[in-house]
């Protein structure tokens, strides 16, 4: 289960980093750009420390809210719900794997 979660975490981190680089302008929104990349990096480093998954998921959820409010000037409820569900699934799976 750890390996499956590691792959999912890395894929999510890579996809979020690529989406940030492709869609967002660093010069227009440097703080949000960096927040997105830090969250993605935390997910990529999950294999080094399982707690980074919690940090990365929370950061990426906050980044999604900021992206909607500041970059797009509106929150998309379906996007927020999907992110929330993905976040809870990753957090719960990580908890199950690492709770003793």
N, C-alpha and C positions, 0 to 999 in steps of 0.2 A: 504494500500500500504506500510506503514511503516513496518508492521510486515513481509510482504513478503520480503522486502529488508533486514530486519534484519536477517531473516533466510538465505537468499542467501549470505549475507555478512559473517555470521558465518560459513556457509558451505565452502565458498571459503577460509576463514581464516584457518579453520581446515584442509582442503585438502592441502593447501600450507604448513602448519606446518608439517603435516604428511609426505608429499613428501620430504621436506627438511631433516627431521630426518632420513627417510629411504634411500634417495639417496645420500645425501651429507655427507662428512666426516668433522666433526668439526676441527679435527687436521690438515687437509690439507688446508681448506679454512675457518678459523674462522670468518673473517669479513663478508664474503658473507653469511655464515650460520646464523650469528646474524642478518644481514640485513633482510634476509628472515623471521626469526622468529619475528622480530619487526614489519614488515609489516603485518604478519598474526595476531599478537596480536592487532594491531590497528583495523583490521577488526572485530575481536572478541569483541572489546570494543566499537564498533559503537553504541550500544544501550545506552551507557553512554553519548556520545557526537557525534553528527552526523558528525562533522568535521573530526573525526578520519577515516571515510571511505575515504575521499579525501587523507589523509596522507597515509593510508594503501595501497590504490590502486597505488599511485605514487611510494611508496617504493617497492612494489612487482613488478612493471613494471621495475624499475631500477634494482632490483635483478634478474629479468629474463634476462635482457641484460648482467649483470655481469656473471650470470650462463653460458650463451652462450659463451661469449668472453673468460672468464678465466677458467671455469670448463670444458667446452666441446671443447674449442678452435675453435668454429665456431658459428655463429648465424644462427638459423633456421628461415627463413622468415615466414613460415606458423605459427610457434609457436609465433612469435612476433606479427603477424597480429591478431591472435586469442586473445592474451593477450591484445592488444590494443583495440579491439572491446569490450571485456568483461569490460575493464577498463572504456571506454567511456559510456557503457550502465549503469554501476553502478554509475558513476559520474552524468550522466544525470538524472537517477531516483532519486538519492539523492537530486539533485538540485530541481527537480520538487516537491518533498515532502516538502522540507524545505525552499523554496523561498516563500516570502509573499509579 
